[in-house]
């Protein structure tokens, strides 16, 4: 969406961008925050006496990330006797969209590729447990935090296993990575228990 010009700079994440482009992004951010959102908050502040803007947070700039430059401000909101402080951030994510405003392919971050894939599915006590938020389990509460579970005995044949894969694939909260983890984990567990695979590797 942004055409690069001379004067390239690099942030700590290795993202390169023209200084001229970054300046334009900052101006756009300033307009969005101070010309659009701030007047809306001030207008609401006149109506709601519990809302107060903290000017000390006004000028804060987040520019170490050139790919997603952002500005933010703080504001207070009183709820009863408690005072709550909120941070409002305006972030430029234009690099993820083309000139028509349609989502486009994101730039791959090599550091992201090196991160281990979180566990969406675990196997304990002959049961597969599924989690919408990965890592929300430990040895004491893995059952309570699970979104879904399937006992091994209910998917210990290829027919049962295929039925479960079809069933899970129809659920809107099950994504490709979660389904892939379940399939590989179920196949691994079954191989350890019976010496046979649930997935017909190499049969196609």
C-alpha positions, 0 to 999 in steps of 0.5 A: 500500500505504501511505495518506498522512497529513499531514506530507508530506516529499520526498526528493532523487528527488522522492518524497513520503511521509508522515513517519508512514509513513516512521517505520513503515517504519524500525521494520519495517526495524529489526525485520527487520534486528535482530530477524530477520536479526541473530540468524541471523547471530549463531547462525551466527557461533557455529558458524563462527569465520571469520564476524565482525560489524562493529558499526561498520556497524550503525547506518548508515541510508539514508534519502535515498531515501524510496521505498526506505528501507533499513538495512545492516550490514557483516560480515567473513568469512575465507577462508583468509588473506584477509578479505572484507567484505560489506554486507548491506542490507535494503530496503523495496520495498513501494511496488512491491506492493499490499496482497495482496503482488502486483506493481503498477505502479511510479511512473514516474520522469521522470529515468529516462525521460530516460536513453538506452536502452542498446545491446543490439544493435550492427552491425559488419563486416556482423554483428549482435551481441547482448549480455545486459549492454548496454555490455559491448563496445568496439572491441577485444572486441565479438566475445568479449563477444557472447552471440549474433550473426547475419550480415547475409547470413542476414537480408537478405530479408524471409523470412529476417528474419521467420524470425530474429525468430521464432527470437529471440522464442523465446529466454528471454534475448531481451526486447522491447527487444532484439528491437525494437532488432534489428528497427529496426537490421536494417531501417535497415542493409538500407535503407542497403544496398539502398534497401528496407525489411525491415519493411513500414512502413505495409502494415497 
